[in-house]
Amino acid sequence: MKVTIGKDALCGKVMVPKGEYMVSLASDTQQIVLTGGGKQYKIPAIKRRSVGKTKVTTVTFYSGGGPSWSLLISTPKFGEWISMLELGATGGREEKRR
């Protein structure tokens, strides 16, 4: 499944540049892997309780209000995993340039 991130995003300590990414789940390492532009970005994810059983894998990228966005992966075998992204965050990049 693909997601498009419109602005640079920050998830934990991982900086994700804007672009289109293929999304996959690495449940053994508790990470969501975004692949695009010849690079892989592994962002931390948290397993949450599933509301019900799912029969297909779905990826949802939705706004939590303001710059906060959620990336949710729901799978039949591994359950629901969520990761929070802060769009428009620089992650201290501005200070490093000075």
NORQUIHU-V711429 format. One record per residue. N is the residue number from 1. RES is the residue in three letters. SS is DSSP state (H for helix, E for strand, C for the rest). PHI is phi in whole degrees, 0 to 359 (999 if undefined). Layout:
# NORQUIHU-V711429
<<N	RES	SS	PHI> <N	RES	SS	PHI>>
This chain:
# NORQUIHU-V711429
<<1	MET	C	999> <2	LYS	E	247> <3	VAL	E	229> <4	THR	E	246> <5	ILE	E	256> <6	GLY	C	281> <7	LYS	C	226> <8	ASP	C	301> <9	ALA	E	233> <10	LEU	E	232> <11	CYS	E	227> <12	GLY	C	66> <13	LYS	C	254> <14	VAL	E	264> <15	MET	E	265> <16	VAL	E	244> <17	PRO	C	290> <18	LYS	C	297> <19	GLY	E	154> <20	GLU	E	254> <21	TYR	E	228> <22	MET	E	275> <23	VAL	E	249> <24	SER	E	220> <25	LEU	E	248> <26	ALA	E	246> <27	SER	C	292> <28	ASP	C	293> <29	THR	C	256> <30	GLN	C	56> <31	GLN	E	222> <32	ILE	E	255> <33	VAL	E	255> <34	LEU	E	255> <35	THR	E	242> <36	GLY	E	183> <37	GLY	C	66> <38	GLY	C	78> <39	LYS	E	231> <40	GLN	E	239> <41	TYR	E	240> <42	LYS	E	257> <43	ILE	E	254> <44	PRO	E	294> <45	ALA	C	226> <46	ILE	E	237> <47	LYS	E	280> <48	ARG	E	236> <49	ARG	C	296> <50	SER	C	281> <51	VAL	C	286> <52	GLY	C	208> <53	LYS	C	283> <54	THR	C	253> <55	LYS	C	253> <56	VAL	C	228> <57	THR	C	278> <58	THR	E	230> <59	VAL	E	238> <60	THR	E	234> <61	PHE	E	236> <62	TYR	E	222> <63	SER	E	280> <64	GLY	E	258> <65	GLY	E	104> <66	GLY	C	69> <67	PRO	C	276> <68	SER	E	276> <69	TRP	E	231> <70	SER	E	244> <71	LEU	E	245> <72	LEU	E	241> <73	ILE	E	243> <74	SER	E	240> <75	THR	E	235> <76	PRO	C	293> <77	LYS	C	273> <78	PHE	C	254> <79	GLY	E	82> <80	GLU	E	257> <81	TRP	E	234> <82	ILE	E	230> <83	SER	E	222> <84	MET	E	257> <85	LEU	E	241> <86	GLU	E	251> <87	LEU	E	282> <88	GLY	C	83> <89	ALA	C	280> <90	THR	C	263> <91	GLY	C	65> <92	GLY	C	83> <93	ARG	H	294> <94	GLU	H	297> <95	GLU	H	290> <96	LYS	H	290> <97	ARG	H	287> <98	ARG	C	284>>
